[in-house]
Amino acid sequence: AINTFAANGYTVKDKPTITTYNELVKVWWDSYKNTVKPNTRQSMEGLVRVHLLPVFGDYKLSKFTTPILQQQVNTWADKANKGEKGAFANYSLL
């Protein structure tokens, strides 16, 4: 950084390389969590941790498509509509 400043008169902060859904959520969460009230933050953290990350966390963003997302929403809807135990009844929040 010192050499860059000496050579150019400024430094540029490196942008994080985001390749997975998990990495994207981490960057998003760091900017989101302090913009909402504590109850909203707690609810959203639970939704992300319990429902989104287990399903999508390891997906490469380059492979993450609308049909993949829609298929999972349909799965959540089917389970909720059947009243299955542990179903995510509020899947529409996502």
CYANA upper distance limits for C-alpha pairs under 8 A (distance plus 0.5 A):
  1 ALA  CA      5 PHE  CA      6.63
  1 ALA  CA     11 THR  CA      6.84
  2 ILE  CA      6 ALA  CA      6.58
  3 ASN  CA      7 ALA  CA      6.52
  4 THR  CA      8 ASN  CA      6.32
  4 THR  CA      9 GLY  CA      7.90
  4 THR  CA     10 TYR  CA      7.38
  4 THR  CA     11 THR  CA      6.46
  5 PHE  CA      9 GLY  CA      5.13
  5 PHE  CA     10 TYR  CA      5.07
  5 PHE  CA     11 THR  CA      5.79
  6 ALA  CA     10 TYR  CA      8.16
 18 ILE  CA     23 GLU  CA      6.16
 18 ILE  CA     24 LEU  CA      6.51
 19 THR  CA     23 GLU  CA      7.25
 19 THR  CA     24 LEU  CA      8.06
 19 THR  CA     60 LYS  CA      6.16
 19 THR  CA     61 LEU  CA      6.15
 19 THR  CA     62 SER  CA      7.93
 20 THR  CA     24 LEU  CA      6.88
 20 THR  CA     57 GLY  CA      7.37
 20 THR  CA     58 ASP  CA      6.43
 20 THR  CA     59 TYR  CA      5.99
 20 THR  CA     60 LYS  CA      4.86
 20 THR  CA     61 LEU  CA      5.69
 21 TYR  CA     25 VAL  CA      6.63
 21 TYR  CA     53 LEU  CA      8.38
 21 TYR  CA     56 PHE  CA      6.78
 21 TYR  CA     57 GLY  CA      5.59
 21 TYR  CA     58 ASP  CA      6.81
 21 TYR  CA     59 TYR  CA      6.17
 21 TYR  CA     60 LYS  CA      6.89
 21 TYR  CA     61 LEU  CA      6.44
 22 ASN  CA     26 LYS  CA      6.79
 22 ASN  CA     53 LEU  CA      7.05
 22 ASN  CA     56 PHE  CA      7.94
 22 ASN  CA     57 GLY  CA      4.89
 22 ASN  CA     58 ASP  CA      6.80
 22 ASN  CA     59 TYR  CA      8.29
 23 GLU  CA     27 VAL  CA      6.93
 24 LEU  CA     28 TRP  CA      6.60
 25 VAL  CA     29 TRP  CA      6.26
 26 LYS  CA     30 ASP  CA      6.71
 27 VAL  CA     31 SER  CA      7.22
 28 TRP  CA     32 TYR  CA      6.48
 29 TRP  CA     33 LYS  CA      6.10
 30 ASP  CA     34 ASN  CA      8.29
 31 SER  CA     35 THR  CA      8.09
 32 TYR  CA     36 VAL  CA      7.74
 33 LYS  CA     41 ARG  CA      6.35
 34 ASN  CA     41 ARG  CA      8.47
 36 VAL  CA     40 THR  CA      6.64
 36 VAL  CA     41 ARG  CA      6.53
 37 LYS  CA     41 ARG  CA      6.63
 38 PRO  CA     42 GLN  CA      6.58
 39 ASN  CA     43 SER  CA      6.66
 40 THR  CA     44 MET  CA      6.51
 41 ARG  CA     45 GLU  CA      6.49
 42 GLN  CA     46 GLY  CA      6.77
 43 SER  CA     47 LEU  CA      6.83
 44 MET  CA     48 VAL  CA      6.64
 45 GLU  CA     49 ARG  CA      6.47
 46 GLY  CA     50 VAL  CA      6.20
 46 GLY  CA     51 HIS  CA      8.33
 47 LEU  CA     51 HIS  CA      5.95
 47 LEU  CA     52 LEU  CA      7.21
 48 VAL  CA     52 LEU  CA      5.31
 48 VAL  CA     53 LEU  CA      6.42
 49 ARG  CA     53 LEU  CA      6.05
 49 ARG  CA     54 PRO  CA      7.73
 50 VAL  CA     54 PRO  CA      7.20
 51 HIS  CA     55 VAL  CA      7.28
 51 HIS  CA     88 PHE  CA      8.22
 52 LEU  CA     56 PHE  CA      6.31
 52 LEU  CA     57 GLY  CA      7.54
 53 LEU  CA     57 GLY  CA      4.75
 53 LEU  CA     58 ASP  CA      8.38
 59 TYR  CA     63 LYS  CA      7.38
 59 TYR  CA     64 PHE  CA      6.86
 60 LYS  CA     64 PHE  CA      6.79
 64 PHE  CA     68 ILE  CA      7.10
 64 PHE  CA     69 LEU  CA      8.13
 65 THR  CA     69 LEU  CA      6.97
 66 THR  CA     70 GLN  CA      6.51
 67 PRO  CA     71 GLN  CA      6.45
 68 ILE  CA     72 GLN  CA      7.02
 69 LEU  CA     73 VAL  CA      6.81
 70 GLN  CA     74 ASN  CA      6.57
 71 GLN  CA     75 THR  CA      6.78
 72 GLN  CA     76 TRP  CA      6.73
 73 VAL  CA     77 ALA  CA      6.60
 73 VAL  CA     91 TYR  CA      7.38
 74 ASN  CA     78 ASP  CA      6.56
 75 THR  CA     79 LYS  CA      6.74
 76 TRP  CA     80 ALA  CA      6.59
 76 TRP  CA     87 ALA  CA      7.22
 76 TRP  CA     88 PHE  CA      6.56
 76 TRP  CA     89 ALA  CA      8.19
 76 TRP  CA     91 TYR  CA      6.75
 77 ALA  CA     81 ASN  CA      6.43
 77 ALA  CA     88 PHE  CA      8.28
 77 ALA  CA     89 ALA  CA      7.97
 77 ALA  CA     91 TYR  CA      7.16
 78 ASP  CA     82 LYS  CA      6.63
 79 LYS  CA     83 GLY  CA      6.72
 79 LYS  CA     84 GLU  CA      5.88
 79 LYS  CA     87 ALA  CA      5.98
 79 LYS  CA     88 PHE  CA      8.01
 80 ALA  CA     84 GLU  CA      6.64
 80 ALA  CA     87 ALA  CA      5.55
 80 ALA  CA     88 PHE  CA      6.44
 80 ALA  CA     89 ALA  CA      5.43
 81 ASN  CA     89 ALA  CA      8.35
 83 GLY  CA     87 ALA  CA      7.44
 90 ASN  CA     94 LEU  CA      8.49
